[in-house]
Amino acid sequence: MSIGRPEPEVIVNYADGYAYSKGKMEEAFRSGLFEKPASKSKDTAKVVHKKEDVDLIVNEFEITKAQAEKALVENGGDLAKTLKALVTP
């Protein structure tokens, strides 16, 4: 039922009644949800991360490989710490 305004474009409808709309998703990304400032440490060049860790983060969080590598570098290459940082707002 519409009250004078168009219905939002729904991306996904779930069986329990919840839905994600395109407008709300775009707003979340524009607000900088995935844009955390990079730490500028000289030690970041020395951090080694595993390909498996990068692949896991890319697949689970659906982010780019560059974003996954950046997150790992920011967290010292520690996968558990990186996962926790990505989940925590």
N, C-alpha and C positions, 0 to 999 in steps of 0.2 A: 504494500500500500504506500503510495507516494503522496506527500503533502506539498505539492508545488515545486519540488526539486527532483532532479533525476536520481534514479537509484545508482549507487556506485557499481563499478564493474567488479564483479566477484571473481576472484581467482580460483578459490577452492571452497567447496561446501563440504562440511563434515556431517556424519550421521548424528552427532550429538547436538547439532544446531549451530555450531560455530562456523564462521566464514572469515576469510581474509580478503580484504578489498584492495584493489590496485592503488587507490588514493592513499590509504593508510600506510601501505608498504612503501610507496614513494616518499611519503612524509618522513617515515622512520629513517630511510637512507639519506634524505636531505639533511636531517638533523645531525648527521655525523655519527651514526651508530657504529660504523666500522672505521671511522677515522680517528684513531688515537694518535697523539703526537709522538713522533719517534724520539727515542732517547739518543742523545748524541754523545756516545761514549767511545773512546778509542779502542776499547776491548771488544766492540761488536764485530770488528773485522776478524777476530780470532775465533769466534764462535763457530763450531762445526755442528751441523745438524744432519740427521739421517734422512735419506730419501723416503723411507717408510713413514717417518714422522710427518714429513711434508704431505705425502699422499693421504695419510689418515686425516689430517686437518682439512685438506682440500675437499675430500669426499664427505666428511661429516658436517662441516660448516658451509659447504658450497661457496667457498671463496677462491680467489685466484691463487696460483702457486706463489706469486710474489708476495701477496698478503700473508700467506701461511709462513713463508720463509722469514718475513719481517717480524711476525709475531714470535717465532722461535728465537730469532736473534735477540729481540727485546727481553726475552725471558731466559737468556743464557743457554739455549738449546735444550732446556728441560721440558719434556713433553707434558708432564703432569701440570707443571706451573703454567705452561702456555695454554693448555685446555681450560684451566681454571680462570686465567685472565680473559680468555675469549668469551667465557660464559658470564662472567661478572660484569655488570654495566659500569 
